[in-house]
Amino acid sequence: MDENALQKTEPERYPSTVSDEVYTLTTKVRALEEEISELKKDIHAIDFLQKKPIISGDTIAVGGFWIVAALAVIGIFF
């Protein structure tokens, strides 16, 4: 009889502990998903608010080249 009692109580105990662990893990995963969602929103806000240069470095380099070229031509003829 003792063997039958052990067989009945053990399966009843395991599903409750497993379901408790699954529930706690599920709540932790949901909390982490919410945190990731907030972090994604923050990253998008930072990217949106970050100042971007109006004139790129390439544009400044090309403009500088033409200014130096114009000064060289003016220097040659004057």
N, C-alpha and C positions, 0 to 999 in steps of 0.2 A: 504493500500500500504506500509505503514511503516513496517508492520509485514513481508511482503514478502522481503523487502530489508534487514531486520535483518537476516532472515533465509538464505539469499544468502551470506551475508558477513561473518557470523560466521563460517560456515564450510570451507570457503576459508582461514580464518585466522588460525584456529586450525591446519590443516595439515602442514602449513608452520612452525609454532612454534615447532610442534612435530618433524617434519623432521629435523629442526635445532638442536634440543636437541639430537636426535638420531645420527646425524652426529658428534656433539661434543663428545658425549659419545663413539662413534665408534673410533674416532681419539685418545681419551684418552686411550681406551683399547688397541689399536695398539701400542701406545707409551709404555704402561706398559708391553705388551708382548715382545717388543724389549728389554726393561730394564731387564726383567726376563731372557731372552735369554742370555744377556751379563753377568748377575750374575751367571748363570749356567756355562758359559764358564770360568769365573774367579774361581769358586769353583773347576772345574775339573783341571785347571792349578795349583791351590794351592795343591790339592791332589797329582798331578803328581810330583810337585817340592819338596814336603815335604820329608825330610830325614827320611828314615825308618831304624831302627837298623838292622845291619847285624846279630848280635848275640842277640837272645832274652834273656829275663830274666830267662826263664826256662832252657835254655842251660847253662847259667852261674851258676845256682843253682846246676845242675847235675854235671857240671865240678868241682865246688867247693866241692861238696860232695865227689867225687872220690879223689881229692887232699887231703882232710882232712883224708879220709880213708887210703890212701897210707901213709901219715905221721904218722898216728896212728899205722899202721902195722910196719913201720920202727922203730918207737919209742919203740914198744914192744920188737922187736928182737935185738935192739942195746942197 
